[in-house]
């Protein structure tokens, strides 16, 4: 979506709005020459038949709170006093991936004056990084980060590419411009919620396994996988507060034979 702003960041008038909505990224139709953008290759959390997609990560009990991220990459553009601000907003899972996307933006737009960035990682926003890339200190990366945190997003990187239009915006104008550029992409992006789960395996004989599977679907536990051998080993993804219920129901359904074992913790992306 493109808007035209005055030098002080005030909205002067609308040029045109984004009409393109393609899978898996939404971008301004004028940018189709960048169809190979890595920002638009795939959602961070691909769909699956289960009600939530299992994403295994290292975690600890202090990270139990849910958090928001974006489903897939978004590209938008605004224009302020002839300067073009193109924002790439992309879901990422780790810092190396974020830095690779920032480097890729430089490759895709080598003639741009600036390639400023900000990213946030972790359920509690543990990792926060910004880069002004030659703009006056604090006028680009910091307001971009503020836009991400203000939207309560994490596991996301924003890169704003600026093509200078010949008119200086001043520190205040730059701050508003970079914040507005990221906010524009956030407004277009589809946000999703990620919640912590436990990975648990339960082993039982075949008749009990059928009962356990039915119980899992009844309670909304996700059956991640099942291995068949002499016994059946079923891996489940459950909310942490359901652990006691699982232990109790497994004992009841298997006459005390099945003892669930915790494999670890992970986050799932809710639909």
PAZAPA-4460 file (N, C-alpha, C; in steps of 0.05 Angstrom, whole numbers, plus 32768, in hexadecimal, padded with zeros to 4 digits):
% residues 271
    n_x    n_y    n_z   ca_x   ca_y   ca_z    c_x    c_y    c_z   seq   type   mol
   8011   7FE8   8000   8000   8000   8000   8011   8019   8000     1      X     A
   800B   802C   7FF0   801C   8044   7FED   800C   805C   7FF6     2      X     A
   8018   806D   8007   800C   8086   800F   8021   809C   800A     3      X     A
   8019   80B4   8007   802B   80CB   8005   8029   80DC   801D     4      X     A
   803F   80E3   8029   8040   80F2   8042   804F   810C   803D     5      X     A
   8049   8120   804F   8058   8139   804F   8073   8135   805C     6      X     A
   8083   814A   805C   809E   8148   8067   809D   8142   8085     7      X     A
   8088   814B   8092   8086   8146   80AF   8079   812B   80B6     8      X     A
   8073   811C   80A1   8068   8101   80A6   8049   8101   80A5     9      X     A
   803C   8118   80A1   801F   8119   80A0   8015   810E   8085    10      X     A
   7FFF   80FF   8087   7FF4   80F3   806F   7FE8   8109   805D    11      X     A
   7FF1   810A   8044   7FE6   811E   8031   7FD1   8113   801F    12      X     A
   7FD4   80FB   8016   7FC1   80EF   8004   7FC8   80D3   7FFC    13      X     A
   7FB5   80C4   7FF3   7FBB   80A8   7FEC   7FC1   80A6   7FCE    14      X     A
   7FD6   8097   7FC8   7FDD   8093   7FAC   7FCE   807B   7FA1    15      X     A
   7FD3   8063   7FAD   7FC3   804C   7FA6   7FC8   8037   7FBC    16      X     A
   7FB7   8023   7FBD   7FB8   800F   7FD2   7FC0   7FF4   7FC6    17      X     A
   7FCB   7FE4   7FD7   7FD4   7FC9   7FCF   7FBB   7FB8   7FC7    18      X     A
   7FBC   7FAD   7FAF   7FA6   7F9C   7FA7   7FAF   7F7F   7FA4    19      X     A
   7FC9   7F7B   7FA5   7FD4   7F60   7FA0   7FD5   7F51   7FBA    20      X     A
   7FC9   7F39   7FBB   7FCB   7F28   7FD1   7FD1   7F0C   7FC7    21      X     A
   7FEA   7F04   7FC7   7FF2   7EEB   7FBC   7FFD   7ED9   7FD2    22      X     A
   7FFF   7EBF   7FCC   800A   7EAD   7FE0   8028   7EAA   7FDA    23      X     A
   8039   7EAA   7FEE   8031   7EAE   800A   8036   7ECA   8015    24      X     A
   803C   7EDD   8003   8043   7EF8   800C   8031   7F0C   7FFF    25      X     A
   802D   7F22   800D   801D   7F38   8001   8030   7F4F   7FFB    26      X     A
   802F   7F59   7FE2   8041   7F6E   7FDB   8033   7F81   7FC7    27      X     A
   803E   7F99   7FC5   8035   7FAD   7FB2   8039   7FA2   7F96    28      X     A
   8025   7FA3   7F84   8028   7F97   7F69   803F   7FA3   7F59    29      X     A
   8048   7FBB   7F60   805E   7FC7   7F51   8078   7FB8   7F56    30      X     A
   8079   7FA7   7F6A   8092   7F9A   7F71   8094   7F7E   7F66    31      X     A
   8085   7F77   7F52   8085   7F5C   7F47   80A0   7F55   7F3B    32      X     A
   80B1   7F69   7F36   80CC   7F63   7F2B   80DC   7F55   7F40    33      X     A
   80D4   7F56   7F59   80E2   7F49   7F6F   80D4   7F2F   7F77    34      X     A
   80CA   7F20   7F64   80BA   7F08   7F6A   80CA   7EF3   7F78    35      X     A
   80E5   7EF5   7F77   80F5   7EE0   7F83   80FD   7EE8   7FA0    36      X     A
   80F0   7EFC   7FAB   80F7   7F05   7FC6   80F6   7EEE   7FD9    37      X     A
   810B   7EEA   7FEA   810A   7ED5   7FFE   80F5   7EDC   8013    38      X     A
   80EE   7EF6   8015   80DB   7EFE   8029   80BF   7EF2   8023    39      X     A
   80BB   7EE9   800B   80A1   7EE0   8003   80A2   7EC2   7FFA    40      X     A
   80B4   7EB3   8005   80B7   7E98   7FFC   80A3   7E85   8008    41      X     A
   809D   7E88   8023   808B   7E76   8030   8085   7E81   804C    42      X     A
   806E   7E79   8057   8068   7E81   8072   807C   7E75   8086    43      X     A
   8080   7E83   809C   8091   7E78   80B0   8086   7E5E   80BB    44      X     A
   806C   7E5D   80BD   805F   7E46   80C9   804C   7E39   80B5    45      X     A
   8055   7E26   80A4   8044   7E1B   8090   802C   7E0D   809B    46      X     A
   8017   7E0B   808B   7FFE   7DFE   8094   8002   7DE0   8096    47      X     A
   7FF1   7DD4   80A7   7FF1   7DB7   80AA   7FD5   7DAE   80B1    48      X     A
   7FCF   7D94   80AD   7FB4   7D8B   80B2   7FAC   7D8F   80CF    49      X     A
   7FBF   7D8E   80E2   7FB8   7D92   80FE   7FAE   7DAE   8103    50      X     A
   7FA3   7DB3   811A   7F97   7DCD   8121   7FAD   7DE1   8126    51      X     A
   7FC5   7DD9   812B   7FDC   7DEB   812E   7FF5   7DDE   8123    52      X     A
   8007   7DEF   811A   8020   7DE5   810E   8035   7DE3   8124    53      X     A
   8042   7DCC   8125   8056   7DC7   8139   8071   7DD3   8131    54      X     A
   807C   7DE5   8141   8096   7DF1   813C   80A7   7DEC   8155    55      X     A
   80BA   7DDA   8154   80CA   7DD3   816B   80E0   7DE7   816F    56      X     A
   80E2   7DF3   8187   80F8   7E06   818D   8101   7E01   81AA    57      X     A
   8118   7E0C   81B0   8121   7E0B   81CC   8111   7E1F   81DC    58      X     A
   8109   7E17   81F3   80F8   7E28   8203   80FD   7E23   8221    59      X     A
   80F1   7E33   8232   80F3   7E2F   824F   80D9   7E37   825B    60      X     A
   80D3   7E2F   8274   80B9   7E35   8280   80B2   7E53   8280    61      X     A
   80C6   7E64   8280   80C0   7E81   8281   80B6   7E8C   8268    62      X     A
   80B5   7E7C   8252   80AC   7E86   8238   8090   7E7C   8232    63      X     A
   8080   7E77   8246   8066   7E6B   8242   8052   7E7D   8236    64      X     A
   8055   7E97   8238   8042   7EAA   822E   8040   7EA9   820F    65      X     A
   8028   7EAA   8204   8026   7EAB   81E6   8030   7EC6   81DC    66      X     A
   8037   7EC6   81C2   8040   7EDF   81B6   8037   7EE0   8199    67      X     A
   8038   7EF8   818D   802F   7EFC   8172   8046   7EFE   815E    68      X     A
   8041   7EF4   8146   8054   7EF8   8130   8043   7EFB   8117    69      X     A
   8050   7EFB   80FF   8041   7EFD   80E6   8042   7EE2   80D8    70      X     A
   802E   7EDD   80C8   802C   7EC3   80BB   803F   7EC0   80A4    71      X     A
   8041   7ED5   8093   8052   7ED4   807B   805C   7EF0   8074    72      X     A
   806E   7EF1   8062   807C   7F0A   805B   8069   7F1E   804D    73      X     A
   806F   7F37   8052   805F   7F4D   8047   8073   7F62   803C    74      X     A
   806C   7F6E   8026   807C   7F85   801B   8069   7F9C   8015    75      X     A
   806F   7FB4   801F   805F   7FCC   801A   8072   7FE3   8013    76      X     A
   8066   7FF8   8009   8075   8010   8003   8065   8029   8009    77      X     A
   8073   803D   8015   8068   8058   8018   807B   806C   800C    78      X     A
   8071   8083   8004   8081   8098   7FF9   807E   80B1   800A    79      X     A
   8095   80BD   8012   8095   80D6   8022   80A8   80E9   8014    80      X     A
   809C   80FF   800A   80AD   8114   7FFD   80C0   8108   7FE9    81      X     A
   80B5   80F7   7FD7   80C4   80EA   7FC1   80D7   80D5   7FCA    82      X     A
   80DB   80D0   7FE4   80EB   80B9   7FED   80D9   80A1   7FEF    83      X     A
   80E2   808B   7FE4   80D3   8072   7FE5   80DD   8061   7FFD    84      X     A
   80CB   8057   800D   80D1   8046   8023   80C3   802B   801E    85      X     A
   80D3   8017   8017   80C9   7FFC   8012   80CF   7FEA   802A    86      X     A
   80BA   7FE0   8036   80BE   7FCF   804E   80B9   7FB2   8048    87      X     A
   80CC   7FA1   8051   80C9   7F84   8050   80C5   7F7A   806C    88      X     A
   80AE   7F6F   8072   80A8   7F65   808D   80A6   7F46   808B    89      X     A
   80B8   7F38   8099   80BA   7F1B   8095   80BC   7F0C   80AF    90      X     A
   80AE   7EF6   80B2   80B1   7EE5   80CA   80CC   7ED6   80C9    91      X     A
   80D9   7ED5   80E0   80F2   7EC7   80E2   80F3   7EB8   80FD    92      X     A
   8104   7EA4   80FF   8106   7E94   8117   8120   7E98   8126    93      X     A
   8134   7EA3   8118   814E   7EA7   8125   815D   7EBE   8119    94      X     A
   8172   7EC7   8128   8180   7EE0   8120   818F   7EDD   8105    95      X     A
   819A   7EC6   8100   81A9   7EC2   80E7   8196   7EC6   80CF    96      X     A
   817E   7EBC   80D2   816A   7EBE   80BC   8163   7EDC   80B8    97      X     A
   8160   7EEA   80CE   8159   7F07   80CC   816F   7F16   80BE    98      X     A
   8188   7F11   80C5   819F   7F1F   80B8   81A1   7F17   809B    99      X     A
   819B   7EFE   8094   819C   7EF6   8078   8187   7F05   8068   100      X     A
   8170   7F0A   8073   815B   7F19   8064   8163   7F36   8061   101      X     A
   8170   7F41   8075   817A   7F5D   8073   818F   7F5F   805C   102      X     A
   81A1   7F4B   805B   81B5   7F4B   8046   81A8   7F47   802B   103      X     A
   8193   7F37   802A   8186   7F33   8010   8178   7F4C   8006   104      X     A
   816E   7F5C   8019   8161   7F75   8011   8176   7F88   8004   105      X     A
   818E   7F88   800E   81A3   7F98   8002   81A9   7F8E   7FE6   106      X     A
   81A9   7F74   7FE1   81AF   7F6A   7FC7   8199   7F70   7FB3   107      X     A
   8180   7F70   7FBD   8169   7F76   7FAB   8167   7F93   7FA5   108      X     A
   8170   7FA5   7FB6   816E   7FC1   7FB3   8189   7FCF   7FB6   109      X     A
   819D   7FC9   7FA5   81B8   7FD3   7FA8   81BA   7FF1   7FA4   110      X     A
   81A7   7FFD   7F96   81A8   801A   7F91   8199   802B   7FA6   111      X     A
   818C   801E   7FB9   817F   802C   7FCE   8193   803A   7FE0   112      X     A
   818B   8051   7FEB   819D   8061   7FFD   81A1   8053   8018   113      X     A
   818C   8047   8023   818D   803B   803D   817E   8021   803E   114      X     A
   8187   800F   804F   817A   7FF5   8053   8179   7FF1   8072   115      X     A
   8165   7FFE   807E   8163   7FFE   809C   8153   7FE6   80A5   116      X     A
   8159   7FDD   80BE   814C   7FC4   80C7   8147   7FC4   80E5   117      X     A
   8135   7FB2   80EC   812F   7FAD   8108   8123   7F91   810A   118      X     A
   812A   7F82   811E   811D   7F68   8122   811B   7F61   813F   119      X     A
   8107   7F50   8145   8101   7F47   8160   80FD   7F29   8160   120      X     A
   810A   7F1B   8173   8108   7EFE   8174   8102   7EF6   8191   121      X     A
   80F3   7EE0   8193   80EF   7ED4   81AE   80D3   7EDA   81B9   122      X     A
   80C9   7EC7   81C9   80AE   7ECB   81D4   80AC   7EE3   81E6   123      X     A
   80C3   7EEA   81F3   80C3   7F02   8204   80D3   7F19   81F8   124      X     A
   80D6   7F19   81DD   80E4   7F2D   81CF   8101   7F2F   81D8   125      X     A
   810D   7F18   81DE   8128   7F18   81E9   813D   7F25   81D7   126      X     A
   813B   7F20   81BD   814E   7F2B   81AA   8142   7F42   819B   127      X     A
   814F   7F5A   819C   8146   7F72   818E   815E   7F7F   8182   128      X     A
   815D   7F83   8168   8174   7F8F   8159   8169   7FA5   8146   129      X     A
   8179   7FBA   8143   8172   7FCF   8130   818B   7FD8   8121   130      X     A
   8187   7FE4   8109   819D   7FEF   80F9   8192   8007   80E9   131      X     A
   819F   801E   80ED   8198   8036   80DF   81A3   8038   80C3   132      X     A
   81B8   8029   80BD   81C4   8027   80A2   81C9   8043   8096   133      X     A
   81D7   8054   80A5   81DE   806E   809A   81CB   8085   809F   134      X     A
   81B3   807F   80A7   81A0   8094   80AF   81AA   809F   80CA   135      X     A
   81A2   80B8   80D1   81AA   80C3   80EB   81A2   80B0   8102   136      X     A
   81B4   80AD   8115   81B0   809A   812B   8195   809C   8138   137      X     A
   8187   8085   813A   816D   8084   8147   8155   808C   8136   138      X     A
   815A   8093   811D   8143   809C   810C   8137   8086   80FB   139      X     A
   8142   806E   80FA   8138   8059   80E9   8133   803F   80F8   140      X     A
   8149   8032   8100   8145   8018   810D   8134   8019   8126   141      X     A
   8139   802E   8137   812A   8030   8150   810C   8033   814C   142      X     A
   8103   8046   813B   80E6   8048   8136   80DA   802F   8128   143      X     A
   80EA   8021   8118   80E1   8008   810C   80DC   7FF3   8122   144      X     A
   80EF   7FF2   8135   80EC   7FDF   814B   80D4   7FE6   815C   145      X     A
   80D0   8000   8161   80B9   8009   8170   809E   8000   8163   146      X     A
   809E   8001   8148   8085   7FF8   813A   8081   7FDA   813F   147      X     A
   8096   7FCA   813E   8093   7FAE   8142   808A   7FA8   815F   148      X     A
   8097   7FB4   8172   8090   7FB0   818E   8074   7FBB   8195   149      X     A
   806D   7FD1   8188   8053   7FDD   818D   803D   7FCB   8183   150      X     A
   8042   7FBB   816F   802F   7FA8   8165   8031   7F8D   8173   151      X     A
   8043   7F8B   8187   8047   7F73   8197   804F   7F5B   8186   152      X     A
   8061   7F60   8173   806A   7F4B   8161   8086   7F41   8169   153      X     A
   808B   7F28   8164   80A6   7F1D   8168   80AB   7F09   8151   154      X     A
   80C3   7EFE   8150   80CB   7EEC   813A   80C6   7EF9   811F   155      X     A
   80CF   7F12   811C   80C9   7F21   8104   80E0   7F35   80FE   156      X     A
   80E6   7F39   80E5   80FA   7F4C   80DD   80EE   7F60   80C9   157      X     A
   80F4   7F79   80CD   80EB   7F8E   80BA   8104   7F9B   80AD   158      X     A
   8104   7F9D   8093   8119   7FAB   8084   810B   7FC1   8074   159      X     A
   8114   7FD9   8077   8109   7FEF   8068   811F   7FFA   8055   160      X     A
   811A   7FF8   803C   812C   8002   8027   8123   801E   801F   161      X     A
   8135   8031   8020   812E   804D   8019   813C   8056   8000   162      X     A
   812C   805F   7FED   8137   806D   7FD6   8133   808B   7FDA   163      X     A
   8149   8099   7FDD   8148   80B6   7FE4   813B   80C6   7FCD   164      X     A
   8129   80D7   7FD4   811A   80E7   7FC0   8125   8103   7FBC   165      X     A
   813B   810A   7FCA   8146   8124   7FC6   813F   8139   7FDA   166      X     A
   812C   8133   7FEC   8123   8146   8000   8129   813B   801C   167      X     A
   8138   814A   802C   813E   8142   8047   8125   8142   8058   168      X     A
   8122   812E   8068   810A   812C   8079   810F   8135   8096   169      X     A
   8128   8137   809E   812E   813F   80B9   812B   8127   80CC   170      X     A
   8136   8129   80E3   8136   8112   80F6   8119   810A   80FD   171      X     A
   8108   811D   8103   80EC   8116   8109   80DE   8109   80F2   172      X     A
   80E2   8114   80DA   80D4   8109   80C3   80DE   80ED   80BD   173      X     A
   80F8   80E8   80C0   8103   80CD   80BB   80F7   80B9   80CF   174      X     A
   80F6   80C1   80E8   80EC   80AF   80FD   80CF   80A7   80F7   175      X     A
   80BF   80BB   80EF   80A3   80B5   80E9   80A1   80A4   80D0   176      X     A
   80B2   80AA   80BC   80B1   809B   80A3   80B7   807D   80A7   177      X     A
   80CD   8077   80B5   80D4   805C   80B9   80C0   804D   80CB   178      X     A
   80B6   805A   80DF   80A1   804D   80EF   8088   8048   80DE   179      X     A
   8080   805B   80CE   8069   8058   80BD   806C   8042   80A8   180      X     A
   8085   803F   809E   808A   802B   808A   8085   800F   8096   181      X     A
   808F   800A   80AE   808B   7FF0   80BA   806E   7FED   80C2   182      X     A
   8062   8002   80CD   8046   8000   80D5   8034   7FF9   80BD   183      X     A
   803B   8003   80A5   802C   7FFD   808D   802C   7FDF   8088   184      X     A
   8044   7FD3   808A   8046   7FB6   8085   8037   7FA6   809B   185      X     A
   803A   7FAF   80B4   802C   7FA1   80CA   800E   7FA1   80C5   186      X     A
   8004   7FB8   80BA   7FE7   7FBA   80B5   7FDE   7FA7   809F   187      X     A
   7FF0   7FA0   808D   7FE9   7F8D   8077   7FEC   7F70   8080   188      X     A
   7FFF   7F6B   8091   8007   7F4F   8098   7FF1   7F41   80A8   189      X     A
   7FF0   7F27   80A4   7FDE   7F16   80B4   7FEE   7F0E   80CD   190      X     A
   7FE4   7F14   80E4   7FF1   7F0D   80FD   7FE6   7EF2   8108   191      X     A
   7FF7   7EE4   8115   7FEF   7ECA   8122   7FFA   7EC9   813E   192      X     A
   7FEF   7EB7   814E   7FF8   7EB4   816A   8006   7E99   816D   193      X     A
   801D   7E9A   817B   802B   7E81   8181   802A   7E7C   819F   194      X     A
   8024   7E63   81A6   8022   7E5B   81C1   8034   7E43   81C7   195      X     A
   803C   7E41   81E0   804E   7E2C   81E9   803F   7E12   81EC   196      X     A
   804C   7DFC   81E4   8041   7DE1   81E7   8057   7DCE   81F1   197      X     A
   804E   7DB7   81FB   8060   7DA1   8204   805F   7D8B   81EF   198      X     A
   8076   7D80   81E8   8078   7D68   81D7   8079   7D50   81EA   199      X     A
   8066   7D3E   81E7   8064   7D27   81FA   8060   7D0E   81EA   200      X     A
   806D   7CF8   81F2   8069   7CDE   81E5   805C   7CCB   81F8   201      X     A
   8049   7CBC   81EE   803B   7CA8   81FE   803C   7C8D   81EF   202      X     A
   8046   7C78   81FD   8048   7C5E   81F1   8033   7C4B   81FE   203      X     A
   8025   7C3B   81ED   8011   7C29   81F7   800C   7C13   81E3   204      X     A
   7FFB   7BFF   81EA   7FF4   7BEB   81D7   7FE0   7BF7   81C3   205      X     A
   7FD9   7BE7   81AF   7FC9   7BF2   8199   7FAD   7BFA   81A1   206      X     A
   7F9F   7BE9   81B1   7F84   7BF2   81B9   7F84   7C0C   81CA   207      X     A
   7F97   7C0E   81DC   7F99   7C26   81ED   7FA0   7C3F   81DC   208      X     A
   7FB1   7C3A   81C7   7FB9   7C50   81B6   7FA1   7C5C   81A8   209      X     A
   7F8F   7C4B   819F   7F77   7C55   8192   7F67   7C67   81A5   210      X     A
   7F65   7C5F   81BE   7F56   7C6E   81D2   7F64   7C89   81D8   211      X     A
   7F7F   7C88   81D9   7F8F   7CA0   81DE   7F8C   7CB4   81C7   212      X     A
   7F8C   7CA9   81AF   7F89   7CBB   8198   7F6E   7CC9   8197   213      X     A
   7F59   7CBA   819E   7F3F   7CC5   819F   7F3D   7CDB   81B5   214      X     A
   7F4A   7CD5   81CC   7F4B   7CE9   81E2   7F5A   7D02   81D9   215      X     A
   7F6F   7CFE   81CA   7F7F   7D16   81C1   7F6E   7D28   81B0   216      X     A
   7F60   7D1C   819C   7F50   7D2D   818B   7F39   7D3A   819A   217      X     A
   7F2E   7D2C   81AD   7F18   7D37   81BD   7F21   7D4F   81CC   218      X     A
   7F39   7D4F   81D6   7F43   7D65   81E7   7F53   7D7A   81D7   219      X     A
   7F56   7D76   81BE   7F65   7D89   81AE   7F83   7D87   81AF   220      X     A
   7F8D   7D70   81B9   7FAA   7D6B   81B8   7FB1   7D63   819C   221      X     A
   7FC8   7D6E   8193   7FD1   7D68   8177   7FE1   7D4E   8177   222      X     A
   7FD9   7D3B   8166   7FE8   7D23   8162   7FFE   7D29   814D   223      X     A
   8016   7D2C   8156   802C   7D34   8144   8035   7D1C   8133   224      X     A
   8037   7D05   813F   8040   7CED   8130   803B   7CD4   8140   225      X     A
   803A   7CBE   8132   8035   7CA4   813E   8048   7C8F   8132   226      X     A
   8056   7C80   8144   8067   7C6A   813B   805C   7C4F   8144   227      X     A
   805B   7C3D   8130   8050   7C23   8136   8066   7C0D   8136   228      X     A
   8065   7BFD   814B   8078   7BE7   814E   806B   7BD2   815F   229      X     A
   807A   7BC8   8173   806D   7BB6   8186   8057   7BC5   8196   230      X     A
   805D   7BDE   819C   8049   7BF0   81A8   8045   7C08   8195   231      X     A
   8034   7C1A   819E   802F   7C33   818E   803A   7C4A   819F   232      X     A
   804B   7C5A   8192   8056   7C72   819F   804A   7C8B   8191   233      X     A
   803A   7C9A   81A1   802C   7CB1   8196   8038   7CCA   81A2   234      X     A
   8040   7CDD   8190   804B   7CF6   8199   8035   7D0B   8197   235      X     A
   8031   7D1A   81AE   801C   7D2D   81B0   8028   7D49   81B5   236      X     A
   8019   7D5D   81AC   8020   7D79   81B3   8008   7D83   81C4   237      X     A
   800E   7D8B   81DD   7FF9   7D92   81EF   8000   7DAC   81FE   238      X     A
   7FEC   7DBC   8206   7FF1   7DD3   8217   7FFD   7DCA   8232   239      X     A
   8010   7DD9   823D   801D   7DD1   8256   8009   7DCB   826D   240      X     A
   7FF3   7DDA   826D   7FDF   7DD6   8283   7FCF   7DBC   8280   241      X     A
   7FD3   7DAE   8269   7FC5   7D95   8265   7FD6   7D7C   826C   242      X     A
   7FEE   7D81   8276   8000   7D6B   827C   7FF3   7D58   8291   243      X     A
   7FE9   7D63   82A6   7FDD   7D52   82BB   7FC5   7D43   82B1   244      X     A
   7FB5   7D4F   82A0   7F9E   7D41   8294   7FA7   7D2A   8283   245      X     A
   7FBD   7D2E   8273   7FC7   7D19   8262   7FD1   7D01   8273   246      X     A
   7FE0   7D07   8288   7FEA   7CF1   8299   7FD3   7CE1   82A5   247      X     A
   7FBF   7CF0   82AE   7FA8   7CE2   82BA   7F98   7CD2   82A6   248      X     A
   7F92   7CDD   828F   7F83   7CCF   827B   7F92   7CB7   826F   249      X     A
   7FAC   7CBB   826B   7FBC   7CA4   8261   7FBC   7C8D   8274   250      X     A
   7FBE   7C93   828D   7FBD   7C7D   82A1   7FA2   7C6F   82A1   251      X     A
   7F8C   7C7F   829F   7F71   7C73   829F   7F6C   7C62   8286   252      X     A
   7F75   7C6C   826F   7F6F   7C5E   8256   7F80   7C46   8251   253      X     A
   7F97   7C44   825F   7FAA   7C2E   825A   7FAD   7C1D   8274   254      X     A
   7F9C   7C20   8286   7F9D   7C11   829F   7FB8   7C15   82AD   255      X     A
   7FC2   7C2E   82AC   7FDB   7C35   82BA   7FF4   7C2D   82AB   256      X     A
   7FF2   7C22   8293   800B   7C19   8285   801A   7C30   8277   257      X     A
   800B   7C44   826C   8018   7C59   825D   8021   7C70   826F   258      X     A
   803A   7C78   826C   8044   7C8F   827C   8050   7CA3   8268   259      X     A
   8041   7CB9   8264   804B   7CCE   8251   8066   7CD8   8258   260      X     A
   8076   7CDE   8244   8091   7CE8   8247   8094   7D03   8239   261      X     A
   809E   7D17   8246   80A1   7D31   823A   80BB   7D32   8229   262      X     A
   80B8   7D39   8210   80CF   7D3B   81FE   80DB   7D57   81FE   263      X     A
   80CB   7D6B   8203   80D4   7D86   8202   80BD   7D9A   81FF   264      X     A
   80C4   7DB3   81FA   80AF   7DC7   81F5   80B4   7DD4   81DA   265      X     A
   809F   7DE0   81D0   809F   7DED   81B5   8089   7E01   81B5   266      X     A
   8088   7E10   819F   8072   7E23   819A   8063   7E1A   8182   267      X     A
   8049   7E1F   8182   8037   7E1A   816B   802B   7E34   8162   268      X     A
   8026   7E36   8148   8019   7E4D   813D   7FFB   7E46   813A   269      X     A
   7FEB   7E55   8148   7FCE   7E50   8148   7FC2   7E5B   812E   270      X     A
   7FAD   7E4D   8124   7FA1   7E55   810B   7F91   7E6F   810F   271      X     A
***
